[in-house]
Amino acid sequence: QVQLVESGGGLVQPGDSLRLSCAASGRTFGNYAMGWFRRAPGQEREFVASITCSGGNAYYGNSVKGRFTISRDNAKNMVYLQMNSLKPEDTAVYYCAASIFCGATIASRYNYWGQGTQVTVSS
């Protein structure tokens, strides 16, 4: 069982940066791939980024490539999403998720989900 708690969301202006954090419970954090997904009002859930169990590989959705960076600290049971050059279309609730499949990039492969943190990009 893994419990995930996101933090770091907020209201920012276009072009700003924000870093989301996700704290995971449990002693086997390194056995899980970690991902970030988002859902904007009235839209489907969207894959944002994921990182493999060891942190050796990261994957990104097309809409965030080059602007967002996912990282993890297995010693601290933490995963981060650094978001730069934010745009209004990045406005969404962002969810942290954990998967027993080390290379998972699709939501159906994720077993555990956090409650989400709101990110609003507006001038």
Secondary structure, 3 states (H helix, E strand, C coil): CCCEEEECCEEECCCCCEEEEEEECCCCHHHCEEEEEEECCCCCCEEEEEECCCCCCEEECCCCCCCEEEEEECCCCEEEEEECCCCHHHCEEEEEEEECCCCCCCHHHCCEECCCEEEEECC
